Amino acid sequence: MVNKITIIGAGNMGGALAKGWTRAGMATDITATARTRRTLDDLVAACPNINVSLDNRKAVEGADAVVLAVKPWVAQQVIEDIAPELEGKLVISVVAGFRHDRIDVYAMPNIAAEFGQSMTFVEEAPRAKEAATLFERVGECRIVPRRLMEPGMMLAGCGIAYVFRFIRALMEGGVEMGFYPDDAKCIAMQTMQGAVALLRETGLHPEAAIDKVTTPGGITIKGLNELDHAGFNSAVIRCLKAGLGK
Ligand SMILES: NC(=O)c1ccc[n+]([C@@H]2O[C@H](COP(=O)([O-])OP(=O)(O)OC[C@H]3O[C@@H](n4cnc5c(N)ncnc54)[C@H](OP(=O)(O)O)[C@@H]3O)[C@@H](O)[C@H]2O)c1
């Protein structure tokens, strides 16, 4: 049973988890660390109930679970510094491409964890279910074999950035056609939300949903074919595969 979580590295990802877990109302004691006081002050401003510390070792004392969320190039040093305090604790890492003997569970969430909407992958391991229970509080979580961790990271961890880029493209098109940027953003987001809701509710394949929108000889199919001529599908697939095996 995890009652106390310590997050080492309260940056974009660690901070999102801290806020997400706090907002999920977990009856859990959450402590977060960072390199600078400023990061911790920002976090406290967003989550007044959170405990913060600049001392990683002290912060992990008494924790049930420790989540490593620093950049890959500092992870080795950080885990070696806290290693003496990790005995018996569930050690989870969200650090991309970093492996260490002392890590029990590798996880790959995304920053929508802050709003309870992460898509998280947890690598199969003896303690994977314990870790998954935590990530389920901040979105959807799947336990997958190691071979699917990198693809999962590209689809969801990095994928959220690709979705942002698609929204930006819709916005720019909207502005070119006459909408103000803020309006274009709202329209793009609501359209995306509608598409997701429709697929979720009906279980339709995206192409079957597209059939419902396209009139033979109409304007929707003209736009879709233009995307194909520009290599849209291929560009997305190449984008997802670009980060594999790094
Ligand atoms: N960002 C994402 O979308 C995402 C998604 C999945 C996984 N990840 C993984 O999450 C990790 C962090 O990425 P990020 O984007 O969140 O980076 P980030 O915003 O730079 O956050 C890293 C945090 O680590 C803190 N830090 C640095 N050295 C430290 C130390 N010695 N002890 C304690 N804290 C220390 C930094 O503190 P200061 O702020 O004070 O410098 C910063 O808050 C990476 O390994 C990445 O692979 C990120």
The ligand as an SDF file (V2000), in Angstrom:
LIG
                    3D

 48 52  0  0  0  0  0  0  0  0999 V2000
    8.1960   16.1850  -20.3390 N   0  0  0  0  0  0  0  0  0  0  0  0
    7.5210   15.1110  -20.7590 C   0  0  0  0  0  0  0  0  0  0  0  0
    6.5460   15.2070  -21.4950 O   0  0  0  0  0  0  0  0  0  0  0  0
    7.9650   13.7280  -20.3160 C   0  0  0  0  0  0  0  0  0  0  0  0
    7.1280   12.6260  -20.5760 C   0  0  0  0  0  0  0  0  0  0  0  0
    7.5320   11.3600  -20.1270 C   0  0  0  0  0  0  0  0  0  0  0  0
    8.7480   11.2070  -19.4800 C   0  0  0  0  0  0  0  0  0  0  0  0
    9.5380   12.2890  -19.2840 N   0  0  0  0  0  0  0  0  0  0  0  0
   10.8280   12.1060  -18.5890 C   0  0  0  0  0  0  0  0  0  0  0  0
   10.7810   12.8910  -17.4310 O   0  0  0  0  0  0  0  0  0  0  0  0
   12.0930   13.3280  -17.1110 C   0  0  0  0  0  0  0  0  0  0  0  0
   12.0600   14.8110  -16.8250 C   0  0  0  0  0  0  0  0  0  0  0  0
   11.6750   15.5030  -17.9900 O   0  0  0  0  0  0  0  0  0  0  0  0
   11.0330   16.9410  -17.8710 P   0  0  0  0  0  0  0  0  0  0  0  0
   10.5750   17.3000  -19.2230 O   0  0  0  0  0  0  0  0  0  0  0  0
   10.0610   16.9740  -16.7420 O   0  0  0  0  0  0  0  0  0  0  0  0
   12.3290   17.8030  -17.5010 O   0  0  0  0  0  0  0  0  0  0  0  0
   12.4060   19.1390  -16.6490 P   0  0  0  0  0  0  0  0  0  0  0  0
   11.1820   19.9530  -16.8350 O   0  0  0  0  0  0  0  0  0  0  0  0
   13.7390   19.7480  -16.9310 O   0  0  0  0  0  0  0  0  0  0  0  0
   12.3900   18.5950  -15.1540 O   0  0  0  0  0  0  0  0  0  0  0  0
   13.4960   18.0120  -14.5490 C   0  0  0  0  0  0  0  0  0  0  0  0
   13.4450   18.4150  -13.0930 C   0  0  0  0  0  0  0  0  0  0  0  0
   14.5380   17.7760  -12.4470 O   0  0  0  0  0  0  0  0  0  0  0  0
   15.0020   18.6810  -11.4630 C   0  0  0  0  0  0  0  0  0  0  0  0
   16.3750   18.3080  -11.1050 N   0  0  0  0  0  0  0  0  0  0  0  0
   17.5210   18.4700  -11.7920 C   0  0  0  0  0  0  0  0  0  0  0  0
   18.5680   17.9740  -11.1000 N   0  0  0  0  0  0  0  0  0  0  0  0
   18.0480   17.5030   -9.9340 C   0  0  0  0  0  0  0  0  0  0  0  0
   18.5940   16.8850   -8.7940 C   0  0  0  0  0  0  0  0  0  0  0  0
   19.9120   16.6420   -8.6790 N   0  0  0  0  0  0  0  0  0  0  0  0
   17.7720   16.5260   -7.7920 N   0  0  0  0  0  0  0  0  0  0  0  0
   16.4320   16.7600   -7.8670 C   0  0  0  0  0  0  0  0  0  0  0  0
   15.8520   17.3400   -8.9280 N   0  0  0  0  0  0  0  0  0  0  0  0
   16.6480   17.7140   -9.9400 C   0  0  0  0  0  0  0  0  0  0  0  0
   14.9390   20.0300  -12.1200 C   0  0  0  0  0  0  0  0  0  0  0  0
   14.9210   21.0350  -11.1190 O   0  0  0  0  0  0  0  0  0  0  0  0
   14.9470   22.6060  -11.5020 P   0  0  0  0  0  0  0  0  0  0  0  0
   13.6340   22.8750  -12.1610 O   0  0  0  0  0  0  0  0  0  0  0  0
   15.0550   23.2550  -10.1930 O   0  0  0  0  0  0  0  0  0  0  0  0
   16.1190   22.7900  -12.4000 O   0  0  0  0  0  0  0  0  0  0  0  0
   13.6120   19.9230  -12.8780 C   0  0  0  0  0  0  0  0  0  0  0  0
   12.5560   20.3770  -12.0970 O   0  0  0  0  0  0  0  0  0  0  0  0
   12.9960   13.0080  -18.3110 C   0  0  0  0  0  0  0  0  0  0  0  0
   13.8600   11.9700  -17.9780 O   0  0  0  0  0  0  0  0  0  0  0  0
   12.0340   12.5850  -19.3950 C   0  0  0  0  0  0  0  0  0  0  0  0
   12.5530   11.5150  -20.1660 O   0  0  0  0  0  0  0  0  0  0  0  0
    9.1760   13.5570  -19.6610 C   0  0  0  0  0  0  0  0  0  0  0  0
  1  2  1  0
  2  3  2  0
  2  4  1  0
  4  5  1  0
  4 48  2  0
  5  6  2  0
  6  7  1  0
  7  8  2  0
  8  9  1  0
  8 48  1  0
  9 10  1  0
  9 46  1  0
 10 11  1  0
 11 12  1  0
 11 44  1  0
 12 13  1  0
 13 14  1  0
 14 15  2  0
 14 16  1  0
 14 17  1  0
 17 18  1  0
 18 19  2  0
 18 20  1  0
 18 21  1  0
 21 22  1  0
 22 23  1  0
 23 24  1  0
 23 42  1  0
 24 25  1  0
 25 26  1  0
 25 36  1  0
 26 27  1  0
 26 35  1  0
 27 28  2  0
 28 29  1  0
 29 30  1  0
 29 35  2  0
 30 31  1  0
 30 32  2  0
 32 33  1  0
 33 34  2  0
 34 35  1  0
 36 37  1  0
 36 42  1  0
 37 38  1  0
 38 39  2  0
 38 40  1  0
 38 41  1  0
 42 43  1  0
 44 45  1  0
 44 46  1  0
 46 47  1  0
M  CHG  2   8   1  16  -1
M  END
$$$$
